[in-house]
Amino acid sequence: MTSRPEHDSFETNRSLIEAHLNELTRVPRPCHSEVLEAARGYVSRHFEDYGWDVRRHDFDVLNDVGELNLGESLHGTNLVATRRGQFNPDRPRLCVGAHLDSRPDTPGADDNASAVAALLEIARLLPPTWPDAAPLELELVAFDLEENGMLGGREHARLAKESGIDLRGMIALEMLGYCDHSPGSQSMPRTLRGLYPDTGNFIAIIGNQNSTNLIEQFRLGMESVEGLLVEALQVPDNGNGLQATRLSDHSPFWDAGFPALMITDTSFMRNPHYHMPSDTIETLDMQFLRDVTEASLIAVRHLLGTFR
């Protein structure tokens, strides 16, 4: 039996999370926009201030899957942060990411500035150096073109596959800040009704058939935060029978054969502001977001220390 990680205090800063949200949600951040490029600058500066090297990966891709700009050739930029001066690309690694783009008509507070703010807190509170004996390297990624069909995630998964990277797991942080304590506030696909709570006050961990150990270890870390309700779901066949489980940058990693998770407040199954102009900071539960951020940090630290 795997022992539960001890819950140290990592001083996750709610004020910093709110500051990131305020900066990122002034106006929408759609693909190719100056606002999105400014957001990349903001995220890059904070990664660098926290002791990480940042690499811009530019790519061009035909949008053959997304609802937005379908059939168009798109240019994207993923930001990849690694340990300053110490990253060993030949070692096994863990990838933790969140998409930075939003839909054109929404400021995207929950989708997905909430997760970007959490990613920045993880970068701030993880030491940029750790023992050479640690099992895994870590890369933090701010993905582009998620709203166009997870194209930034697809590009990163393609590179990992073609380069033969020993990627032990990928964690997609996707909408982390909406919470509703009212009974009946949580909807579920028909096949899952009755198996999970009908109150939308939990955080969900979703993995596929190749992610058993990753689900278990991440859940151990997240459940160490007192009062945070955590639910896990493992889907077969890369989630193709339950498309709602594929709607973030983890799904291209599933398709490429890598273990991967989506950490989510369940999106449109709870949040009525999904893809709406009303997806603003005021709709978020900041204590819930802080707790989920801390839980994600603990879980990542747990994986870096124990996962093999």
Secondary structure, 3 states (H helix, E strand, C coil): CCCCCCCCCCCCCHHHHHHHHHHHCCCCCCCCCHHHHHHHHHHHHHHHHCCEEEEEEEEEEECCCCCCCCCCEEEEEEEEEEECCCCCCCCCEEEEEEECCCCCCCCCHHHHHHHHHHHHHHHHHCCCCCCCCCCCEEEEEEECCHHHCCHHHHHHHHHHHHCCCCEEEEEEEECCCCCCCCECCCCCCHHHCCCCCCECCEEEEEEECCCHHHHHHHHHHHCCCCCCEEEEEEECHHHCCCHHHHCCCCHHHHHCCCCEEEEECCHHHCCCCCCCCCCCHHHCCHHHHHHHHHHHHHHHHHHHHHCC
